[in-house]
Amino acid sequence: MPDIFVADYSNPDHGQAIIELLDHYAKDPMGGGMPLSTFARGHLIQELAKRPFAFSVLCLVDGQPAALANCLEGFSTFACKPLINIHDVVVNESFRGQSLCRKLFEKVEQVAIEKGCCKITLEVLEGNPVAQAAYRKLGFEGYALDEHLGHALFWEKKL
């Protein structure tokens, strides 16, 4: 039976599980194909802990890190309410096919409702149809304010 909970950044076991799972994701082609940097490994948990708008949902199976969702609270100006962005999602290959993603997202949604959020957002790569199908099954979809203007795009400018 999986144990799914909001991680405590002051708990070294939780911190280690987050780093382990995030590194697993980073090494995957869908996460960029490179391990986490030494800097990220050494500073991520303390930096997350400094941010009251950040939380991580961990899933352990038989005490082993199995899945992770790193989340950040944002704000919708149109709704004038907070929102949750699921920034990272990873299910370790060894634990796939056990509905852990659904269970992670149920916990994220519970936290979002408790915070009075208007929505949950996430990004997904065009070339990741498996994740897209999973997210659609969980109620996520691309959005357009006006069908004639097309779907919203997520862009970045690296600094």
Backbone as a printed PyTorch tensor [residue, N CA C, xyz], in Angstrom:
tensor([[[  0.8490,  -1.1880,   0.0000],
         [  0.0000,   0.0000,   0.0000],
         [  0.8870,   1.2420,   0.0000]],

        [[  0.6810,   2.1450,  -0.9520],
         [  1.5100,   3.3520,  -0.9910],
         [  1.1770,   4.3160,   0.1400]],

        [[  2.2070,   5.0090,   0.5990],
         [  2.0620,   6.0480,   1.6110],
         [  2.2830,   7.3710,   0.8930]],

        [[  1.2370,   8.2110,   0.8050],
         [  1.3130,   9.4700,   0.0660],
         [  1.0430,  10.6150,   1.0230]],

        [[  1.9550,  11.6020,   1.0280],
         [  1.8890,  12.6720,   2.0080],
         [  2.6670,  13.8890,   1.5120]],

        [[  2.3850,  15.0410,   2.1420],
         [  3.1680,  16.2490,   1.8760],
         [  4.4760,  16.1080,   2.6490]],

        [[  5.5710,  16.2290,   1.9170],
         [  6.9010,  16.0630,   2.5160],
         [  7.1930,  17.1600,   3.5240]],

        [[  7.9960,  16.8110,   4.5010],
         [  8.5070,  17.7460,   5.4950],
         [  9.9580,  18.0340,   5.1010]],

        [[ 10.2240,  19.2480,   4.6160],
         [ 11.5640,  19.5900,   4.1430],
         [ 12.6090,  19.5330,   5.2520]],

        [[ 12.2020,  19.5450,   6.5140],
         [ 13.1670,  19.4370,   7.6090],
         [ 13.4880,  17.9820,   7.9580]],

        [[ 12.8060,  17.0440,   7.3270],
         [ 13.0570,  15.6250,   7.5480],
         [ 14.0950,  15.1460,   6.5230]],

        [[ 15.2890,  14.7430,   6.9620],
         [ 16.3430,  14.3420,   6.0210],
         [ 15.9340,  13.1750,   5.1100]],

        [[ 15.1190,  12.2610,   5.6190],
         [ 14.6640,  11.1440,   4.7750],
         [ 13.7670,  11.6310,   3.6470]],

        [[ 12.9010,  12.5920,   3.9520],
         [ 12.0430,  13.1600,   2.9130],
         [ 12.8950,  13.9050,   1.8830]],

        [[ 13.8560,  14.6910,   2.3800],
         [ 14.7370,  15.4260,   1.4760],
         [ 15.5020,  14.5020,   0.5530]],

        [[ 16.0360,  13.4170,   1.0980],
         [ 16.7760,  12.4600,   0.2850],
         [ 15.8770,  11.8120,  -0.7550]],

        [[ 14.6430,  11.5010,  -0.3800],
         [ 13.7010,  10.8860,  -1.3250],
         [ 13.3740,  11.8490,  -2.4670]],

        [[ 13.1900,  13.1250,  -2.1370],
         [ 12.9090,  14.1270,  -3.1790],
         [ 14.0700,  14.2180,  -4.1490]],

        [[ 15.2880,  14.3200,  -3.6270],
         [ 16.4740,  14.4200,  -4.4900],
         [ 16.6080,  13.1670,  -5.3530]],

        [[ 16.4430,  12.0030,  -4.7620],
         [ 16.5670,  10.7430,  -5.5030],
         [ 15.5550,  10.6660,  -6.6490]],

        [[ 14.3010,  10.9920,  -6.3610],
         [ 13.2660,  10.9170,  -7.3930],
         [ 13.4570,  11.9950,  -8.4550]],

        [[ 13.8160,  13.2090,  -8.0400],
         [ 14.0170,  14.2810,  -9.0120],
         [ 15.2130,  13.9790,  -9.9090]],

        [[ 16.2630,  13.3960,  -9.3510],
         [ 17.4140,  13.0100, -10.1550],
         [ 17.0230,  11.9190, -11.1520]],

        [[ 16.1850,  10.9820, -10.7180],
         [ 15.6830,   9.9280, -11.6180],
         [ 14.9550,  10.5670, -12.8030]],

        [[ 14.1200,  11.5600, -12.5060],
         [ 13.3800,  12.2730, -13.5510],
         [ 14.3300,  13.0580, -14.4520]],

        [[ 15.2850,  13.7680, -13.8630],
         [ 16.2150,  14.5850, -14.6420],
         [ 17.0070,  13.7370, -15.6380]],

        [[ 17.3300,  12.5130, -15.2610],
         [ 18.1090,  11.6210, -16.1280],
         [ 17.2820,  11.0410, -17.2780]],

        [[ 15.9750,  11.0540, -17.1400],
         [ 15.0800,  10.5500, -18.1780],
         [ 15.0470,  11.5460, -19.3430]],

        [[ 14.8800,  11.0800, -20.5850],
         [ 14.7790,  12.0210, -21.7030],
         [ 13.6780,  13.0690, -21.5100]],

        [[ 12.5910,  12.7130, -20.8380],
         [ 11.5020,  13.6690, -20.6130],
         [ 11.8670,  14.7190, -19.5650]],

        [[ 12.9470,  14.4840, -18.8270],
         [ 13.4270,  15.4520, -17.8400],
         [ 14.7000,  16.1490, -18.2760]],

        [[ 15.1310,  15.9000, -19.4950],
         [ 16.3210,  16.5600, -20.0280],
         [ 17.4950,  15.6350, -20.2580]],

        [[ 17.4810,  14.4340, -19.6500],
         [ 18.5140,  13.4440, -19.9100],
         [ 19.8340,  13.6680, -19.1920]],

        [[ 19.8550,  14.5620, -18.2080],
         [ 21.0820,  14.8450, -17.4620],
         [ 20.7800,  14.7680, -15.9690]],

        [[ 21.7270,  14.2620, -15.1730],
         [ 21.4820,  14.2140, -13.7230],
         [ 21.3960,  15.6160, -13.1300]],

        [[ 20.8120,  15.6980, -11.9450],
         [ 20.7840,  16.9760, -11.2360],
         [ 22.2070,  17.4710, -11.0080]],

        [[ 22.3720,  18.7570, -11.0390],
         [ 23.6890,  19.3310, -10.7820],
         [ 24.0530,  19.1350,  -9.3140]],

        [[ 25.3390,  19.2140,  -9.0370],
         [ 25.8150,  19.1470,  -7.6590],
         [ 25.1980,  20.2760,  -6.8430]],

        [[ 25.0710,  21.4410,  -7.4520],
         [ 24.4680,  22.5790,  -6.7610],
         [ 23.0270,  22.2710,  -6.3690]],

        [[ 22.2290,  21.7700,  -7.3220],
         [ 20.8210,  21.4550,  -7.0320],
         [ 20.7200,  20.3840,  -5.9500]],

        [[ 21.5520,  19.3520,  -6.0530],
         [ 21.5290,  18.2800,  -5.0420],
         [ 21.8190,  18.8310,  -3.6430]],

        [[ 22.7430,  19.7750,  -3.5580],
         [ 23.1690,  20.2870,  -2.2670],
         [ 22.3030,  21.3950,  -1.6900]],

        [[ 21.4800,  22.0400,  -2.5330],
         [ 20.7490,  23.2180,  -2.0710],
         [ 19.2320,  23.1470,  -2.2360]],

        [[ 18.7260,  22.2210,  -3.0330],
         [ 17.3030,  22.2340,  -3.3780],
         [ 16.3800,  22.1850,  -2.1650]],

        [[ 16.6250,  21.2680,  -1.2640],
         [ 15.7000,  21.0990,  -0.1440],
         [ 15.6840,  22.3530,   0.7360]],

        [[ 16.8420,  22.9140,   1.0400],
         [ 16.8610,  24.1250,   1.8680],
         [ 16.2190,  25.3000,   1.1450]],

        [[ 16.3490,  25.3530,  -0.1710],
         [ 15.7160,  26.4450,  -0.9270],
         [ 14.1990,  26.2660,  -0.9860]],

        [[ 13.7390,  25.0370,  -1.1630],
         [ 12.2950,  24.7900,  -1.1220],
         [ 11.7350,  25.1530,   0.2480]],

        [[ 12.4650,  24.7920,   1.3060],
         [ 12.0110,  25.0520,   2.6700],
         [ 11.8550,  26.5470,   2.9480]],

        [[ 12.6080,  27.3920,   2.2420],
         [ 12.5220,  28.8430,   2.4300],
         [ 11.2590,  29.4380,   1.8120]],

        [[ 10.5940,  28.6620,   0.9760],
         [  9.4780,  29.1760,   0.1940],
         [  8.1510,  28.6220,   0.7030]],

        [[  7.3720,  29.4460,   1.3840],
         [  6.1060,  28.9520,   1.9430],
         [  5.0950,  28.5680,   0.8690]],

        [[  5.3500,  28.9540,  -0.3670],
         [  4.4390,  28.6350,  -1.4740],
         [  4.8360,  27.3440,  -2.1950]],

        [[  5.8450,  26.6450,  -1.6850],
         [  6.2910,  25.3840,  -2.2920],
         [  5.9040,  24.2180,  -1.3970]],

        [[  5.5280,  23.1050,  -2.0330],
         [  5.3360,  21.8610,  -1.3020],
         [  5.5780,  20.6970,  -2.2540]],

        [[  5.9370,  19.5810,  -1.6680],
         [  6.2030,  18.3650,  -2.4400],
         [  5.3270,  17.2430,  -1.8990]],

        [[  4.7210,  16.5080,  -2.8030],
         [  3.9510,  15.3380,  -2.4210],
         [  4.8080,  14.1250,  -2.7370]],

        [[  5.0670,  13.3320,  -1.7250],
         [  5.8990,  12.1330,  -1.8540],
         [  5.0360,  10.8880,  -1.7740]],

        [[  5.4730,   9.8680,  -2.4840],
         [  4.8440,   8.5570,  -2.3910],
         [  5.9400,   7.5390,  -2.1020]],

        [[  5.7670,   6.8180,  -1.0150],
         [  6.6630,   5.7250,  -0.6610],
         [  5.8920,   4.4210,  -0.7930]],

        [[  6.5380,   3.4250,  -1.3470],
         [  5.9680,   2.0840,  -1.4200],
         [  6.9320,   1.1640,  -0.6810]],

        [[  6.4410,   0.5410,   0.3540],
         [  7.2760,  -0.3000,   1.2170],
         [  8.5170,   0.4630,   1.6900]],

        [[  8.3180,   1.7580,   1.9760],
         [  9.3990,   2.5960,   2.4760],
         [ 10.3450,   3.1180,   1.4150]],

        [[ 10.1390,   2.7300,   0.1600],
         [ 11.0170,   3.1540,  -0.9270],
         [ 10.4150,   4.3380,  -1.6790]],

        [[ 11.2260,   5.3560,  -2.0380],
         [ 10.7100,   6.4830,  -2.8180],
         [ 10.1920,   6.0000,  -4.1700]],

        [[  8.9170,   6.2500,  -4.4320],
         [  8.2870,   5.7380,  -5.6460],
         [  7.8160,   6.8380,  -6.5850]],

        [[  7.3180,   7.9470,  -6.0290],
         [  6.7680,   8.9990,  -6.8860],
         [  6.8310,  10.3440,  -6.1580]],

        [[  6.7930,  11.4020,  -6.9720],
         [  6.9690,  12.7600,  -6.4490],
         [  6.2280,  13.7600,  -7.3190]],

        [[  5.6210,  14.7530,  -6.6800],
         [  5.0920,  15.9320,  -7.3740],
         [  5.5790,  17.1550,  -6.6060]],

        [[  6.4140,  17.9760,  -7.2540],
         [  6.8480,  19.2490,  -6.6740],
         [  5.8840,  20.3230,  -7.1480]],

        [[  5.3520,  21.0890,  -6.2110],
         [  4.2930,  22.0470,  -6.5240],
         [  4.6470,  23.4400,  -6.0140]],

        [[  4.1720,  24.4360,  -6.7410],
         [  4.3860,  25.8340,  -6.3720],
         [  3.0610,  26.5720,  -6.4570]],

        [[  2.7640,  27.3410,  -5.4220],
         [  1.5440,  28.1400,  -5.4370],
         [  1.7790,  29.3980,  -6.2570]],

        [[  0.8260,  29.6910,  -7.1090],
         [  0.8230,  30.9200,  -7.8850],
         [ -0.4650,  31.6660,  -7.6000]],

        [[ -0.8090,  32.6140,  -8.4740],
         [ -2.0080,  33.4050,  -8.2630],
         [ -2.6510,  33.7270,  -9.5980]],

        [[ -3.9460,  33.4890,  -9.6920],
         [ -4.7110,  33.8420, -10.8840],
         [ -5.3050,  35.2270, -10.6840]],

        [[ -4.8650,  36.1890, -11.4800],
         [ -5.4080,  37.5400, -11.3480],
         [ -6.8560,  37.5900, -11.8310]],

        [[ -7.2070,  36.8210, -12.8580],
         [ -8.5850,  36.8370, -13.3650],
         [ -9.5560,  36.2580, -12.3440]],

        [[ -9.1640,  35.1850, -11.6620],
         [-10.0350,  34.5730, -10.6550],
         [ -9.8460,  35.2120,  -9.2790]],

        [[ -8.7360,  35.9280,  -9.1070],
         [ -8.3660,  36.5450,  -7.8270],
         [ -8.2910,  35.4840,  -6.7250]],

        [[ -7.6680,  34.3640,  -7.0920],
         [ -7.4910,  33.2500,  -6.1680],
         [ -6.1420,  32.5900,  -6.4360]],

        [[ -5.6280,  31.8700,  -5.4350],
         [ -4.3840,  31.1240,  -5.6730],
         [ -4.6130,  29.9590,  -6.6300]],

        [[ -3.5240,  29.4720,  -7.1760],
         [ -3.5270,  28.2750,  -8.0100],
         [ -2.3150,  27.4550,  -7.6330]],

        [[ -2.3130,  26.1970,  -7.9990],
         [ -1.1580,  25.3310,  -7.7810],
         [ -0.6140,  24.9120,  -9.1370]],

        [[  0.6880,  25.1120,  -9.3200],
         [  1.3680,  24.5940, -10.5060],
         [  2.1620,  23.3690, -10.0970]],

        [[  1.8520,  22.2430, -10.7420],
         [  2.6420,  21.0320, -10.5320],
         [  3.8650,  21.1870, -11.4250]],

        [[  5.0000,  21.4440, -10.8030],
         [  6.2140,  21.7760, -11.5400],
         [  6.9700,  20.5320, -12.0050]],

        [[  7.0200,  19.5070, -11.1870],
         [  7.6940,  18.2550, -11.5380],
         [  6.7920,  17.0920, -11.1520]],

        [[  6.7470,  16.1020, -12.0140],
         [  6.0500,  14.8470, -11.6990],
         [  6.9680,  13.7100, -12.1110]],

        [[  7.1790,  12.7900, -11.1890],
         [  7.9780,  11.6090, -11.5290],
         [  7.4110,  10.3950, -10.8030]],

        [[  7.3060,   9.3150, -11.5590],
         [  7.0240,   8.0040, -10.9780],
         [  8.2040,   7.1280, -11.3790]],

        [[  8.9380,   6.6420, -10.4010],
         [ 10.0870,   5.7820, -10.6670],
         [  9.6430,   4.6010, -11.5230]],

        [[ 10.4440,   4.2710, -12.5220],
         [ 10.1080,   3.1840, -13.4570],
         [  9.6930,   1.9030, -12.7440]],

        [[ 10.3350,   1.6030, -11.6410],
         [ 10.0530,   0.3650, -10.9090],
         [  8.6450,   0.3240, -10.3340]],

        [[  7.9890,   1.4850, -10.2510],
         [  6.6850,   1.5530,  -9.5960],
         [  5.5690,   1.9850, -10.5470]],

        [[  5.8630,   2.0420, -11.8490],
         [  4.8340,   2.4590, -12.8000],
         [  3.7680,   1.3820, -12.9380]],

        [[  2.5790,   1.8040, -13.3350],
         [  1.4710,   0.8750, -13.5120],
         [  0.7090,   0.5950, -12.2300]],

        [[  0.9670,   1.3650, -11.1680],
         [  0.2970,   1.1610,  -9.8790],
         [ -0.6350,   2.3280,  -9.5290]],

        [[ -0.9680,   3.1480, -10.5050],
         [ -1.8530,   4.3130, -10.3140],
         [ -1.2920,   5.3330,  -9.3320]],

        [[  0.0360,   5.3900,  -9.2050],
         [  0.6380,   6.3320,  -8.2610],
         [  0.4700,   7.7800,  -8.6960]],

        [[  0.5090,   8.0210, -10.0050],
         [  0.3150,   9.3910, -10.5030],
         [ -1.0720,   9.8850, -10.0860]],

        [[ -2.0750,   9.0850, -10.2820],
         [ -3.4330,   9.4660,  -9.8860],
         [ -3.4890,   9.7700,  -8.3920]],

        [[ -2.8530,   8.9270,  -7.6020],
         [ -2.8700,   9.1220,  -6.1510],
         [ -2.1100,  10.3850,  -5.7390]],

        [[ -0.9860,  10.6650,  -6.4050],
         [ -0.2590,  11.9180,  -6.1530],
         [ -1.1550,  13.1160,  -6.4380]],

        [[ -1.8000,  13.0750,  -7.5980],
         [ -2.6230,  14.2000,  -8.0160],
         [ -3.8380,  14.3780,  -7.1110]],

        [[ -4.3740,  13.2960,  -6.5840],
         [ -5.4760,  13.4110,  -5.6250],
         [ -5.0210,  14.1810,  -4.3890]],

        [[ -3.8040,  13.9120,  -3.9310],
         [ -3.2650,  14.6250,  -2.7610],
         [ -3.0090,  16.0900,  -3.1060]],

        [[ -2.4590,  16.3550,  -4.2830],
         [ -2.2350,  17.7420,  -4.7040],
         [ -3.5710,  18.4800,  -4.7540]],

        [[ -4.5850,  17.8400,  -5.3060],
         [ -5.9030,  18.4770,  -5.3870],
         [ -6.4710,  18.7460,  -3.9930]],

        [[ -6.2750,  17.8290,  -3.0730],
         [ -6.7260,  18.0290,  -1.6920],
         [ -6.0680,  19.2770,  -1.1020]],

        [[ -4.7560,  19.4140,  -1.2890],
         [ -4.0370,  20.5890,  -0.7740],
         [ -4.5550,  21.8570,  -1.4630]],

        [[ -4.7720,  21.7870,  -2.7770],
         [ -5.2600,  22.9560,  -3.5250],
         [ -6.6320,  23.3990,  -3.0200]],

        [[ -7.5030,  22.4610,  -2.7480],
         [ -8.8300,  22.7950,  -2.2240],
         [ -8.7030,  23.4270,  -0.8430]],

        [[ -7.8390,  22.8590,  -0.0040],
         [ -7.6250,  23.4230,   1.3370],
         [ -7.1110,  24.8590,   1.2680]],

        [[ -6.3320,  25.1800,   0.2370],
         [ -5.7770,  26.5240,   0.0700],
         [ -6.7440,  27.4730,  -0.6500]],

        [[ -7.9030,  26.9570,  -1.0790],
         [ -8.8700,  27.7900,  -1.7850],
         [ -8.4720,  28.1090,  -3.2110]],

        [[ -7.7270,  27.2170,  -3.8380],
         [ -7.2380,  27.4540,  -5.2000],
         [ -8.3540,  27.3290,  -6.2420]],

        [[ -8.1720,  28.0510,  -7.3340],
         [ -9.1410,  28.0100,  -8.4240],
         [ -8.7890,  26.9600,  -9.4780]],

        [[ -7.5160,  26.5350,  -9.5180],
         [ -7.1220,  25.5400, -10.5170],
         [ -5.7500,  24.9810, -10.1940]],

        [[ -5.4450,  23.9020, -10.8950],
         [ -4.1260,  23.2750, -10.8470],
         [ -3.5980,  23.2930, -12.2710]],

        [[ -2.3550,  23.7210, -12.4380],
         [ -1.7550,  23.7720, -13.7660],
         [ -0.5310,  22.8630, -13.8130]],

        [[ -0.1340,  22.5240, -15.0280],
         [  1.1040,  21.7810, -15.2540],
         [  1.5220,  21.9760, -16.6980]],

        [[  2.7640,  21.6260, -16.9800],
         [  3.2700,  21.6420, -18.3450],
         [  3.5630,  20.2090, -18.7440]],

        [[  3.4110,  19.9140, -20.0280],
         [  3.7290,  18.5870, -20.5420],
         [  4.3130,  18.7540, -21.9420]],

        [[  5.3210,  17.9560, -22.2470],
         [  5.9620,  18.0390, -23.5600],
         [  5.0490,  17.4860, -24.6490]],

        [[  5.1040,  18.1220, -25.8210],
         [  4.3280,  17.6360, -26.9660],
         [  4.6740,  16.1920, -27.2980]],

        [[  5.9450,  15.8340, -27.1080],
         [  6.4170,  14.5010, -27.4550],
         [  6.2480,  13.4740, -26.3500]],

        [[  5.3780,  13.7380, -25.3900],
         [  5.1640,  12.8040, -24.2870],
         [  3.6840,  12.3910, -24.2390]],

        [[  3.2670,  11.5710, -25.2060],
         [  1.8520,  11.1970, -25.2560],
         [  1.3920,  10.3520, -24.0660]],

        [[  2.3000,   9.6230, -23.4340],
         [  1.9220,   8.8150, -22.2750],
         [  1.4780,   9.7310, -21.1300]],

        [[  2.2830,  10.7550, -20.8460],
         [  1.9140,  11.7090, -19.7910],
         [  0.6570,  12.4790, -20.1740]],

        [[  0.5660,  12.8850, -21.4290],
         [ -0.6230,  13.6140, -21.8680],
         [ -1.8860,  12.7870, -21.6380]],

        [[ -1.8370,  11.5220, -21.9750],
         [ -3.0040,  10.6480, -21.7850],
         [ -3.3440,  10.5180, -20.3020]],

        [[ -2.3170,  10.3730, -19.4730],
         [ -2.5490,  10.2650, -18.0250],
         [ -3.1810,  11.5440, -17.4940]],

        [[ -2.6710,  12.6940, -17.9050],
         [ -3.1810,  13.9650, -17.4180],
         [ -4.6160,  14.2070, -17.8940]],

        [[ -4.9010,  13.8470, -19.1500],
         [ -6.2760,  13.9830, -19.6560],
         [ -7.2340,  13.1190, -18.8280]],

        [[ -6.7930,  11.9160, -18.5270],
         [ -7.6130,  10.9990, -17.7340],
         [ -7.9090,  11.5930, -16.3490]],

        [[ -6.9870,  12.4260, -15.8520],
         [ -7.1470,  13.0560, -14.5460],
         [ -7.8770,  14.4010, -14.6300]],

        [[ -8.3430,  14.7710, -15.8390],
         [ -9.1480,  15.9830, -15.9950],
         [ -8.4140,  17.2070, -16.5030]],

        [[ -7.1460,  17.0780, -16.8440],
         [ -6.3770,  18.2070, -17.3670],
         [ -6.5690,  18.3120, -18.8750]],

        [[ -6.4450,  19.5280, -19.3810],
         [ -6.5220,  19.7560, -20.8180],
         [ -5.8260,  21.0610, -21.1450]],

        [[ -5.4320,  21.1850, -22.4060],
         [ -4.8940,  22.4610, -22.8620],
         [ -6.0140,  23.4890, -22.8110]],

        [[ -5.6640,  24.7700, -22.8190],
         [ -6.7380,  25.7480, -22.7640],
         [ -6.5530,  26.8480, -23.8000]],

        [[ -7.6810,  27.3960, -24.1790],
         [ -7.7260,  28.5270, -25.0910],
         [ -8.7830,  29.4850, -24.5570]],

        [[ -8.4650,  30.7610, -24.5340],
         [ -9.4550,  31.7520, -24.1140],
         [-10.4820,  31.9740, -25.2120]],

        [[-10.0340,  31.8170, -26.4440],
         [-10.8900,  31.9820, -27.6200],
         [-10.4000,  30.9730, -28.6420]],

        [[-11.2830,  30.1280, -29.1400],
         [-10.8530,  29.0620, -30.0650],
         [-10.1830,  29.6080, -31.3190]],

        [[-10.5180,  30.8260, -31.7250],
         [ -9.9050,  31.4200, -32.9210],
         [ -8.4600,  31.8670, -32.6700]],

        [[ -8.1220,  32.0860, -31.3980],
         [ -6.7640,  32.5140, -31.0700],
         [ -5.8440,  31.3370, -30.7470]],

        [[ -6.4060,  30.1530, -30.6290],
         [ -5.6030,  28.9540, -30.3900],
         [ -5.3110,  28.7110, -28.9190]],

        [[ -4.5620,  27.6440, -28.6900],
         [ -4.2250,  27.2240, -27.3300],
         [ -3.0770,  28.0520, -26.7600]],

        [[ -3.0750,  28.1780, -25.4510],
         [ -1.9950,  28.8550, -24.7470],
         [ -0.7050,  28.0560, -24.9120]],

        [[  0.4120,  28.7380, -24.9710],
         [  1.7230,  28.1150, -25.0760],
         [  2.5400,  28.4960, -23.8530]],

        [[  3.3870,  27.5970, -23.4220],
         [  4.2670,  27.8650, -22.2820],
         [  5.6490,  28.1410, -22.8430]],

        [[  6.1750,  29.3320, -22.6180],
         [  7.4850,  29.7240, -23.1310],
         [  8.3970,  30.0420, -21.9800]],

        [[  9.7000,  30.1330, -22.2760],
         [ 10.6600,  30.5100, -21.2490],
         [ 11.7650,  31.3650, -21.8500]],

        [[ 12.4270,  32.1130, -21.0050],
         [ 13.6430,  32.8510, -21.3290],
         [ 14.6260,  32.5400, -20.2320]],

        [[ 15.6700,  31.7970, -20.5410],
         [ 16.6540,  31.4270, -19.5240],
         [ 17.5290,  32.6210, -19.1730]],

        [[ 17.8450,  32.7180, -17.9050],
         [ 18.6820,  33.8080, -17.4170],
         [ 20.0060,  33.2650, -16.8980]]])
